[in-house]
Amino acid sequence: MRISELRISNWVSVALVLILLNGCEQDINIVLPEAEKKIVVEGHIEQGALPYVILTKSSAYFAPVDSATIANTVVYGALVTVSDGNTTDTLKQTFDLNFFPPVVYKGQNMIGTLGKTYSLTIQAEGKTLTATTLIPDTVPLDSIWFKVDPPRDSLGFVYAHLSDPQGLGNAYRWSAKRTGKDSKFLSPIGSAFDDKFFDGKSFDFFYTRGVEYNSSKEDDNNVERGYFKKGDVITVRFCTTDRESFDFYRTFEVESASNGNPFAAPTTIKTNIKGGGLGVWGGYGVTYKTVIAN
């Protein structure tokens, strides 16, 4: 076969392939099934304080996220009770701008006590959800201090020294609040950790500054993001948690950190809510320490 004939033959073959591929094209419309709406629980009890529970409904993955849609997820009129085995407290639906969303079910007479187990029951949307948590004994930080992060001259992190009690199973969560700057205690990504790798040891560690979701504050959107600053009065809230609360926050933070990353492995957020709900009912042994950044 001459070269010219070979070229013609190749072009004919390519043309036939393109025609076949074009003939195979068709529009594919994928209709995603609507997921079952579940009640999402954010419940909390600590020593010396009343319990509170926030109830919302889950949304579709691609649903818009704005104030209107979030308001529509709030669960109203639920019957929420907490029991320590002897006393039962019926939580009252309240409106509190310190929470988001601001509809919160608050305890009226149940005060958390270290070492006690608390059962939560929720009746709402035709469902009954239950969960149990323990308020573990506190493990206070030995000390905390502020340290500038070179080459910055005024920005840095809060460091702490922790002596972990002997015996595997201790779990912790860190959050901090700047007086006059933060409206609540904020936890950075990775705030939950356990003693799997440091059981019975004493060590130093540090954390970045937590940032409120979708914050419009200037220092949350410039070079100061994630840093504390000289002059800040910083209170660290250090919690002991039970295992199930730790598992929830650990998996929740892993998912939050990888959100939007197409190469991240999917994470199943663990929950201790039984009856078809999501979220957490957590007990916390809480201690506080304050430091002035200088």
URZIHU-V149218 format. One record per residue. PHI is phi in whole degrees, -180 to 180 (none if undefined). Layout:
PHI  PHI
This chain:
none  -75  -59  -62  -67  -63  -63  -61  -62  -65  -64  -63  -64  -62  -62  -64  -63  -63  -64  -63  -64  -64  -69  -88  -68  -157  -75  -117  -105  -97  -102  -77  -65  -74  -71  -65  -74  -119  -80  -104  -109  -124  -120  -153  -144  -134  -64  77  -139  -78  -75  -143  -141  -110  -121  -136  -110  -66  -120  -64  -58  -98  -69  -65  -116  -150  -61  -68  -68  -66  -61  -74  -88  -65  -97  -103  69  -78  -98  -121  -128  -127  -130  -104  99  -118  -121  -120  -115  -93  -75  -100  -71  -132  -116  -141  -71  -75  -117  -140  -65  -83  -94  -132  -94  -118  -67  -112  -145  -91  -104  -65  -132  -58  85  -95  -103  -127  -104  -111  -129  -126  -116  -162  54  75  -123  -121  -111  -137  -163  -135  -143  -119  -91  -72  -61  -73  -129  -71  -67  -68  -164  -137  -158  -102  -141  -66  -101  -59  -88  -68  -105  -138  -106  -168  -126  -94  -102  -147  -116  -123  -110  -80  -64  -65  116  -61  121  -72  -134  -137  -145  -111  -150  -147  -141  -96  -60  81  -120  -111  -84  -155  -73  -119  -106  -76  -61  87  -70  -97  -151  -124  -99  -57  -109  -143  -54  75  -105  -113  -163  -100  -155  -144  -135  -76  -84  -71  -124  -68  -57  60  -68  -105  -63  -60  -77  -99  -133  -138  -65  -84  -57  85  -110  -90  -132  -52  99  -66  -99  -116  -108  -97  -105  -111  -116  -95  -132  -79  -62  -69  -65  -60  -60  -63  -67  -64  -71  -63  -72  -62  -66  -63  -68  -98  -59  91  -89  -69  -99  -78  -74  -65  -121  -94  -76  -77  -140  -108  -87  -103  105  101  -97  -127  104  -149  -118  -118  -106  -135  -94  -112  -132  -129  -140  -121  -138  -99  -72  -150
